[in-house]
Amino acid sequence: MQKYLRFTIIGVILLFSKLGFSQSDLAPKYSNEFLQIGVGARALGLSNSVVAGVDDVTSAYWNPAGLTGVKTWLQGALMHSEYFAGIAKYDYLGLAYPIDEKSTLAFTAIRFGVDDIPNTTQLIDNQGNIDYDRITTFTAADYAFMLSYARKLAPAGLSLGGTFKVIYRKVGDFAHSWGFGLDAGLKYEHKKNWKFGIVARDITSTFNAWVFTLDDVTKEVFQATGNELPENGLELTLPRLIFAAQGKLDFGKGFYGLSEIDVDMTTDGRRNVLLPTNVVSFDPHIGVEIGFKDIVAVRCGFGNFQYVTNFDESRQLTFQPNIGLGVHFKGVHVDYAFTDIGDASVALYSHVISLKLDLKKPKGKKKAEDT
């Protein structure tokens, strides 16, 4: 029985070995990391360098203060992307509604999941026989639901925003968690050519309360294969600050160019980024966009700077390049990004397309309000 149990595939076991944490490990690095992927192909093409300049429905994710830039009656956005040869799927929905000339409300929903994962914990019956009909599948998915509000302040060009987010994470019937957190952002626009932003994500430390529900058979498999049983507990996501600045240059005849640099400051200790310390780490990324009016734009970005160790123990600095393209016609925005989510030697590329719609107020509703 013991030797057969070793063939009981590691999908579930490896998953839970990562999730089983003790009280001394309440704040692991990369907690809720699915919320750092980003939304909107425009932002991804710019290597997520949009915190200062964002002014549409995606602001609810990047910098809620930017929601005050939404001018239409209702603005909606959709995005779907796939990673690791389609194994993982990432979906985003956003809606933004200006309440009045100074304030805007927005809703955001995000899902990142892997479906049809084989569950082989019951592959072997009590007599030690392998029965492939006993293999089932399950889904591991992370969900985030965000409610955002932004308001213009004095002096002119300054706005403030906040986001309340609810996080639900589920691993089949084995485990699930609920979490809650807050984000806050400021944005200042100076004469339309310079923009500055600062965002505090998980400003109160977002938590996830994990509950594990393992049946007796699964527990037996864990114990027989030398794995510890995961225990219920809390997982904390420590605060992250993002500082951003954007400059824009008009070339004339409708052509323009802009560039933005963002610096993420994480507070969970040393990370493999460009500027690490034992307390905080700084991760810069930069994006450049050249366009014609509000019709078409081409983009590129550079981020994810990391040091890798080669076989000869030498260290090499690598980075992630992204490119993108955007087209806008009569309230319909279509954006595309070609992103590199691996290093230069073993790269996994992802094609991302997002759609944004500017919706006008229905005529019937407008007439009713006028009367």
N, C-alpha and C positions, 0 to 999 in steps of 0.2 A: 504493500500500500504506500509506503514511504517513497519508494522510487518513482511510483506513478504520480504521486502528488507533485513531484518536481516538474512534471510536464504541465501542471496546471498553470495556465499562462499568466504571465506576469502583468497583464493589463491592469487588473483591479489591484493587485498587490502593490505594484509600483506606485499606483495612484494614491493608495491610502498610506503608503509609507511616507509620502510627501505631506499628506494632510494631517497625520498624527503628530501633534505638537504638544509640548508640555508647558507648564506655567512659565518656565524660564525662557520660552521662545514665543512670546505673545506677539512680537512685532518682527516677523521674518521679512527679509528683503523681498521685493517684488510681490508683495501682497496686493491682491486685486489688480494685477498688472494688465489685465485685459482692458482696463480703463485708460491705459496709456497708449493704446494703438492709434487712436485718433479717428475723427469722422470727417467726411467730405474729401473728395479726390483733389480738390484745390489745395487743401492743407497738406495732404500727404505728398503731393508733388513738390511742395515747398519744404519738405522735411519737418513738418509741424511748426514752422516758424510763422505763426499767424496771431499770436496773443495780442500784439499791439494793433494790428490792422484789421482784424476780423470785425465785420459789421453786419452779419446776416444771421440766419436761424442757427447756424452752427456755433455761434457765439455762446450759446447755452452750455456747450461742452468746453470750448477753448477759453473763453473769458466772458462771463455773463454780462459784464458791463457793456460789451459791444452790441448787445441786443437793441440798444437805443438807435442803432443805425438802420433797423428794419422800417421801411417806409410804406410798404403795401398793406392792404387790409389784413391779409394772412399770407405767411410764407411757410412753405413746407419743403422738406428735403428727405431723400432716400439714398441709401448706399448699400451695396452688397459686395463683399470681397471674400476670396478664398485663399487659404494659406496651406503650405505643405502639400502641394499637389491636390488640393481640394479636400483634404482631410478635415481641416478646421474651417468653419464658416462664420463670417462676421457680418451682422446686419445692423442698420441704423435707421431710425425714423425721428424726424424733428419737426416741430410746429412752433411758430412764433406769431404772436398777436399783439400789435400795439394797442394798449389800453387808451392812451391819449398821446398828446404830442411829446410828453416827457417820460413816459413809462411803457414798458413792454413785458409781456408774460410769455413763457415758452415751456414746452414739454418735450422731453427727449427720452427715447427708448433704445437700448442697445442689447444685443445678444451675441455672445461668442460661444460657439459650441462645437463639440465633436460628437457625431451621431454614429449609431450602429457599431459601438465598441463591443467586441466579443467578451462574454462573461463565461469563463471556463472553470469557475469554482466548483461546478457540479459535473465536470466532464467525466469523472470516474465515479462509478457507483460503489456501494458498500462492499461488493465482492472484488473490487479492484479492476473491473472491466471498463475499458474506454468506450463511451457511448457518445458519438458526435451529435446525436439528436438532443442531448442534454445541454448543448451550447445555446445560450440566449444572447441577446444584445441589450445594451443600455446606452443612455446619452449622458454625457457630462457637459453641462452648459452653465454659463454665467450670464446673469441678467442685471441691467441697471435701468432704473426709472428716475428721471430727474425733473424737478419743477424749479424753474428759474424766474427771477424777476430783476429788472434793471430800471434805473431812473437817472435822468440827467440832473446834474448838480450845477451850482455856481462855483467857480467862474465858468464861462462858456467853454465848451469843449470837454468838460469833465463829466464822467458818468461812473456810476457805482452799480454793481450787480452781485447777486448771490444765488446759489443753487443748493437745494435740499435733495439729496439722492438716497434712494432705497436700493439695496443690492440683494439679489437672491441668487444663490449658487446651489446647484443640485448635481449629484453624482448618482444617477440611477435611483434605485431604492435604497442605496447604501448610506447616503449622507446628504445633508442639505444645511444651508446656513442663511440667516437673515442679517443684513447689515445696514447701518445708517451713517450718513456723513454730511458735511457741509463744505462748500467751496465759496470763495469770495473773490471779486476782481475789481480793479480800477482801470480806467482808460482815460487818457488825455490826448486830445487832438489839437495840435498847434498849427494854425493857418493852413490846414488840409495837406501840407507837405511833410509834416512830422507827426508821428503818433507814438505814444508810449503806453505800455501796459504792465500790470503786475497782477499775478494770480496766486492765491493761496489755496491749494487743493488739500482736501482732508484736514481743514484747518483745526478741527477739534479731535483729530485722529479717528478715522473711520474704523468701525469694528465689525467683525463678522462672528456671529455666535453659531458654532458648528454643533450639529447633532448627528450621531452615527447610529444607524439601525442595522446591525449585522445579524443575520440568522445564525443558528448553531452550526450549520454546514460550513458557512463562510468563516466563522471563527475557528473551526477545526482546521481548515486549510491554512489560515494565517499561522496558527500555532505549529502545525506540522512542517511548514516551510521556514520556520525561524523568524517570522515577522511579528512585531509587536502589534497588539490590538490598539487601534486608534481610540482616543478618549474624547468625550465632549469638552469643548473649551472655546476660548475667545482668540481671535486673530485680529491684530491691530494693523492698520495702515497709517504710518506716520506722515506728518505734514510734508508738503512739497511746495516750494516757492518757484515761480517762473517770472523772470524779468525780461522785458522785451522792448525793442525800439525799432521803428520803421521810418525810412526816408523815401520820398517819392520825387521823381524828376520828370517834368513835362518836356518832351522833345519837340513839340509843335505839330500841327496838323492832326491832332488826335492821338499821336503816339506818346507813350509814357514808359517809364521804367521805375521799379521800386525794389527795395531790398530790405529784409528784416533779419535781425539777429535775436535769438532767444537764448536764455541761459536757465536751465533747470537746476535748482538747488535742492537736493534730496537730503533728508535728515536721519537716514537709517544706517549711517556709518559709511565705510569705504566701499565704493563701487568701482568697477572697471570702466572708468570714463576718462575724459581728457584731463580733468583737474580733480583728483581725489584727495581727501584727507580722512583721518580716522573718525571725524565727527560728522562732517558734511561733505558732499561731493557736488561738483559743478559740471554740467553736461551741456555745452553750447551746440547750437545748430543754426544754420543760416539758409535763407531762401531768396531767390531772385525771380522777378516776374517782368516780362516785357509784353506790352499789349497795345491794341488800337481801340481807343475809346472804351466802351463797355461791351465790345462785340467779340473780340478774340484775344487770347493771351497764351503765351508759352511760358513755362516755368521750369525751374530746376532747384534742387536743394541738396544740402550736404549735412549729415548728422550721424549720430551713433558712433562717435569717435571712440575707439577702443584700442588697447594695447594687447597684442597676441604674442605668445611665446612660440618660436619656431623650434624645430627639432634640434638645432644647434644651440638652443637656449638663448638665442638673441631675441630681442623684443622689437616688434614692428607695429607702427601705428596704422590702423585701418579705419575706414569710414564707410558710410552707406550713402550712395548717390541715388537721387530720385529725379524723375522728369515728369512733366505734365502738360496738359493742353486744356483750354477752356473755351467754350463757345456760348454766346448769349444772344437769344433772338426772341423779342416780344414776350418777355417774362419767363422764358424757359432757359435755364442754365444747365448745360451738360459739361461735366468735367471728367477728365481722364488722368490717371496717374500710373506710371510704371515704376514700381518700387522694388528695391533690392533688399530683401530681408535676411541676407546672409553675408559672409565675407567674400573676398574676391576669388577664392579658390573653390568654395562650395556654395554657390549662390542659388538661392531660391527666389525667383522673381514672381511678383504678383501684379496682375492687371486690375485696377480699381476704377470703377465708373460710378459717378454719383449724379443725381438729378435734383435740381432745385426749381421750385415754381413760385412765381409771384402771383398771388390770387387777388383779384379785385373784388370789392364789395358787390354782392348780388344786387341787381337793379331793383328788384322788388323790395328788398330790405332797406335799400337807400331811400326809396320813395316813402316807405312807411315811417322811417325816422324823420324825414323832412316834414311830414304832416303832423 
